[in-house]
Amino acid sequence: MTFVLAAVLAWAYLLLFHGRFWHAGPVLAPARPAQMPPVAAIVPARDEAEVVDAAAASLAAQDVPLHVVVVDDGSSDATAAIARRHATVIAGTPRPAGWAGKLWAVQQGIAATHEPWLLLTDADILHAPTHLATLMAQAERTGADLVSEMVLLNCTSAAERMLVPAFVYFFQLLYPFARVNDPRSRVAGAAGGTMLVRRAALERIGGIGAIRGALIDDVALATAIKRGGRVWLGHSGLARSIRPYPHAADIWRMIARSAYVQLRHSPLLLLATLVGMALIFWTPLLAALFGAGVLRALGAIAWLAMAGSFVPTLRRYGLSPLRALLLPFVTTFFMAATAASAFDHHRGRGVVWKRRAYERGV
């Protein structure tokens, strides 16, 4: 009974007092700023031949001026040649000690440009023609130094339909957008697929070099900028990722590369996280299915509250709300990937991502 009551109280808190994390918004409507300052788009790209053409073309097709710079981060394929059709391409130099690979590529792109605003984006993101103007209008309207969006992720394969909405859901749970956007809150977050940044704010924190070793670089950047400025985070209706994750193993690797980093490589935080997730997501289901009387009723209430919190994200991806009832099982996948990330770290096996050992920065 104690565990079930704890789960019920936990869901009451999360739904009522945790920054409305379960909302499917905010989403920016297309808009134009009163003034459009010069912007440079910086796109780090490593072995992105399959997606960079469409992504760079969408940046070149913005309905406001944009200087597009692709930094070829040691690709072994035709990334540079393909990107050159739509953008200025910089050949990246070897990464200095202490720098994460992606951030070193971003630094080289920033150093090669002078525009007062920077659009930091990934090589797999498709931008609608009105996207940049809409981002700038939001920065103008709010006075934000960083405007970021969680782009729509690819969600077509069976694995993606089962796991991608939960990935977005857990991101919102960690970084409730309402709290991120509240200047009075210390919560800061951003989504690396789309980050429009004021150069002056970046210089104020010491440039990208201030977070040079960060492996969760988007959140690190938002945290640094929010200490002396304002950030805004929402969902995008004007940008989407075209990177496919056709198999569960692909999504497993995506989670594992940063899950234990998020927990600061702490076994105690790992244990607390796994126990907490089991309590919150599994106790209601077990009580509803195998309990009796009041215990079963409380479990059912908490299970339905949990499922209801997942429905807005499922609808955003055009999926049936009935999938929300499976959230405890989906959560188990994320718990296992997180535990595996920690296990690999402690036995000296970092995650390899695009021929680069991720955690060990090799």
C-alpha positions in Angstrom: 0.0 0.0 0.0 2.8 2.4 0.9 4.4 2.1 -2.6 1.1 2.6 -4.3 0.3 5.7 -2.3 3.8 7.0 -3.1 3.2 6.5 -6.8 -0.2 8.2 -6.7 1.3 11.2 -4.9 4.2 11.3 -7.3 1.8 11.4 -10.3 -0.3 14.1 -8.6 2.8 16.2 -8.2 4.1 15.6 -11.7 0.7 16.5 -13.4 -0.1 19.5 -11.2 3.2 21.0 -10.2 6.0 19.9 -12.6 5.9 22.7 -15.2 3.0 21.1 -17.3 5.7 18.8 -18.8 3.0 16.7 -20.5 1.8 19.5 -22.8 2.3 19.1 -26.5 3.3 22.8 -26.8 4.3 25.5 -27.0 4.5 25.5 -30.8 5.5 28.6 -32.8 3.1 29.7 -35.5 4.9 31.1 -38.7 5.8 34.8 -38.0 8.2 37.5 -39.2 10.3 39.8 -37.1 10.1 43.6 -37.4 13.8 43.5 -38.2 15.8 40.6 -39.6 19.4 40.8 -38.5 22.1 38.7 -40.4 22.3 35.1 -39.4 24.8 32.3 -40.0 23.8 28.7 -39.9 26.5 26.4 -38.5 26.0 22.7 -39.4 28.5 20.2 -38.0 28.5 17.1 -40.3 30.3 13.8 -39.9 29.4 11.0 -42.4 26.0 12.6 -43.3 25.9 12.0 -47.0 22.5 10.4 -46.8 20.8 13.5 -45.3 23.0 16.6 -45.7 21.8 17.5 -49.2 18.1 17.9 -48.1 19.1 19.6 -44.9 21.4 22.1 -46.5 19.0 22.8 -49.3 16.2 23.6 -46.8 18.5 26.1 -45.1 19.5 27.7 -48.4 15.8 28.0 -49.3 14.9 30.1 -46.2 12.7 33.1 -47.1 15.1 35.5 -45.3 18.9 35.8 -45.9 21.0 33.1 -44.3 24.7 32.3 -44.6 24.9 28.5 -44.5 28.2 27.0 -43.3 28.7 23.2 -43.1 31.8 22.0 -41.2 33.0 18.7 -42.4 34.1 16.9 -39.3 36.4 14.3 -40.8 33.8 12.5 -42.9 34.7 9.3 -44.7 31.9 9.7 -47.3 30.8 12.4 -49.7 29.4 14.7 -47.1 31.5 17.7 -48.1 31.0 17.4 -51.8 27.2 17.1 -51.4 26.9 20.0 -48.9 28.9 22.2 -51.2 25.9 22.4 -53.6 24.1 24.6 -51.1 26.6 25.9 -48.5 30.0 27.1 -47.7 32.0 24.0 -46.6 34.8 24.2 -44.1 37.2 21.2 -43.7 37.4 20.6 -40.0 40.8 20.3 -38.3 41.8 17.6 -35.8 40.0 18.1 -32.4 42.2 19.5 -29.7 42.3 17.7 -26.3 39.4 18.5 -24.1 36.9 19.2 -26.9 33.9 17.1 -27.8 34.0 16.4 -31.5 30.7 18.1 -32.4 31.6 21.2 -30.4 35.0 21.6 -32.0 33.3 21.5 -35.4 30.7 24.2 -34.2 33.6 26.3 -32.9 35.3 26.3 -36.3 32.1 27.4 -38.0 31.5 30.2 -35.5 35.1 31.4 -36.0 34.6 31.6 -39.7 31.5 33.8 -39.5 30.7 37.3 -38.2 26.9 37.5 -38.2 25.3 38.7 -34.9 23.0 35.7 -34.7 23.9 32.0 -35.1 21.6 29.1 -36.1 23.1 26.0 -34.6 21.5 23.0 -36.3 22.2 19.4 -37.3 22.8 17.9 -40.7 19.6 15.8 -40.6 17.1 18.6 -40.0 14.7 19.8 -42.6 13.6 23.4 -42.1 10.4 24.9 -43.6 11.1 28.1 -45.6 9.6 30.3 -42.8 11.4 28.6 -40.0 14.3 31.0 -39.5 12.1 34.1 -39.6 9.7 32.5 -37.1 12.6 31.7 -34.7 13.8 35.3 -35.0 10.4 36.7 -34.4 10.2 34.7 -31.1 13.6 36.0 -30.1 12.5 39.6 -30.8 9.2 39.1 -29.0 10.7 37.6 -25.8 14.1 39.1 -25.8 15.6 35.6 -25.5 19.3 35.0 -26.2 18.6 31.4 -27.2 15.5 30.1 -29.0 15.4 26.4 -29.3 12.9 23.8 -30.5 12.4 20.1 -30.2 12.0 19.2 -33.8 9.7 16.4 -35.0 11.7 13.2 -35.0 11.4 10.5 -37.6 8.6 8.2 -36.5 7.8 5.7 -39.2 9.3 2.3 -38.3 7.7 0.0 -35.7 10.6 0.7 -33.3 10.3 4.5 -33.8 6.5 4.4 -33.2 7.0 2.5 -30.0 10.0 4.4 -28.6 10.5 7.9 -30.2 7.4 9.5 -28.5 8.7 8.3 -25.2 12.1 9.8 -25.9 10.4 13.2 -26.3 8.2 12.6 -23.3 11.2 11.9 -21.0 13.0 14.9 -22.4 10.0 17.0 -21.4 9.9 15.3 -18.0 13.6 16.2 -17.4 13.3 19.8 -18.7 9.7 21.0 -18.4 9.4 23.6 -21.1 7.3 26.0 -18.9 10.1 26.1 -16.4 12.8 26.5 -19.0 10.9 29.5 -20.4 10.4 31.0 -16.9 13.2 33.5 -16.2 12.6 32.9 -12.4 13.3 29.2 -12.7 16.8 27.7 -12.7 15.7 24.9 -15.0 17.5 25.4 -18.4 17.3 23.2 -21.5 17.6 23.3 -25.3 17.3 20.8 -28.1 20.3 20.6 -30.4 18.4 20.2 -33.6 17.5 23.9 -33.6 19.2 26.6 -31.5 19.1 30.2 -32.6 21.7 32.0 -30.5 22.7 35.6 -30.1 26.4 35.9 -30.7 26.8 38.5 -28.0 25.3 36.1 -25.4 27.7 33.4 -26.6 30.6 35.7 -26.2 29.4 36.7 -22.8 29.7 33.1 -21.5 33.1 32.7 -23.1 32.1 31.2 -26.4 31.5 27.6 -27.2 34.8 26.9 -25.5 33.0 27.4 -22.2 31.3 24.1 -22.7 34.0 22.5 -24.9 33.9 19.1 -23.2 30.1 18.8 -22.8 28.5 15.7 -24.2 25.0 17.0 -23.7 26.0 20.2 -25.3 22.5 21.7 -25.9 21.5 21.6 -22.3 25.0 22.8 -21.2 24.7 25.8 -23.6 21.2 26.7 -22.4 22.4 26.5 -18.7 25.3 28.8 -19.3 23.3 31.3 -21.3 20.3 31.4 -18.8 22.6 32.4 -15.9 22.8 35.9 -17.4 20.1 35.9 -20.0 16.8 34.3 -21.2 16.2 31.1 -23.1 13.0 29.8 -24.8 12.3 26.2 -25.6 9.3 24.7 -27.5 8.2 22.1 -30.0 8.7 22.8 -33.7 6.0 22.7 -36.3 8.4 24.0 -39.0 11.4 21.6 -38.7 11.8 17.8 -38.6 14.5 15.3 -38.5 15.0 12.9 -41.4 17.4 10.6 -39.6 15.9 7.2 -39.4 16.1 4.8 -36.5 14.7 1.7 -38.1 15.5 -0.8 -35.3 15.2 -0.7 -31.5 19.0 -1.2 -31.4 19.5 2.2 -33.1 17.4 3.9 -30.5 19.2 2.0 -27.7 22.5 3.4 -28.9 21.0 6.9 -29.1 19.9 6.7 -25.5 23.0 5.0 -24.2 25.5 7.5 -25.6 24.3 10.2 -23.1 22.2 8.5 -20.4 24.9 7.9 -17.9 26.4 11.3 -18.7 23.1 12.8 -17.7 23.5 11.1 -14.3 27.1 12.5 -14.0 28.5 9.0 -14.0 27.2 8.5 -10.5 26.2 5.0 -9.4 24.1 6.4 -6.6 22.2 8.7 -9.1 21.8 5.7 -11.4 20.3 3.5 -8.6 18.0 6.3 -7.4 16.8 6.9 -11.0 16.1 3.2 -11.7 14.3 2.7 -8.4 12.3 5.9 -8.9 11.2 5.0 -12.4 10.2 1.5 -11.3 8.1 3.0 -8.5 6.4 5.6 -10.6 5.8 3.6 -13.8 5.5 0.0 -12.7 3.8 0.2 -9.2 0.5 1.5 -10.6 0.3 -1.1 -13.3 1.1 -4.0 -10.9 -1.4 -2.7 -8.3 -4.1 -2.3 -11.0 -3.6 -5.8 -12.4 -2.9 -7.8 -9.3 -4.2 -5.7 -6.3 -7.6 -5.8 -4.7 -10.1 -3.3 -3.4 -8.6 0.1 -2.6 -5.1 -1.0 -3.7 -6.4 -1.8 -7.2 -8.4 1.4 -7.4 -5.4 3.5 -6.5 -3.2 1.7 -8.9 -5.8 2.2 -11.7 -6.0 5.9 -11.0 -2.2 6.3 -11.1 -1.9 4.2 -14.2 -4.6 6.2 -16.0 -3.0 9.5 -14.9 0.4 8.2 -16.2 -1.2 7.2 -19.5 -3.1 10.5 -19.8 0.2 12.4 -19.4 1.6 10.6 -22.4 -1.4 11.1 -24.7 -0.5 14.6 -25.9 2.9 13.4 -27.1 1.4 10.4 -28.9 -1.1 12.7 -30.7 1.7 15.0 -31.8 3.2 12.0 -33.6 -0.2 10.9 -35.0 -0.4 7.7 -32.9 -3.2 6.1 -31.1 -3.8 7.2 -27.5 -4.2 3.5 -26.5 -0.4 3.2 -26.8 -0.2 5.3 -23.6 -1.3 2.2 -21.6 2.0 0.6 -22.6 4.2 3.3 -21.1 5.5 1.1 -18.3 6.8 -1.4 -20.8 8.4 1.3 -22.9 9.9 2.8 -19.8 11.7 -0.5 -19.1 13.5 -0.2 -22.4 14.8 3.2 -21.4 15.8 2.0 -17.9 17.7 -1.0 -19.4 19.5 1.3 -21.9 20.5 3.6 -19.1 21.8 0.7 -17.0 23.7 -0.7 -19.9 25.3 2.8 -20.5 26.5 2.8 -16.9 27.7 -0.8 -17.2 29.7 -0.1 -20.3 31.2 3.0 -18.8 32.5 1.2 -15.6 34.0 -1.6 -17.6 35.8 0.9 -19.8 33.7 0.5 -23.0 32.5 3.9 -24.1 29.7 4.3 -26.7 31.0 4.6 -30.2 29.1 7.1 -32.4 30.2 7.6 -36.0 33.6 6.1 -35.5 34.2 8.2 -32.4 34.3 6.8 -28.9 31.7 9.1 -27.3 32.2 9.0 -23.6 35.9 8.8 -23.7 36.2 11.5 -26.4 38.7 9.6 -28.5 
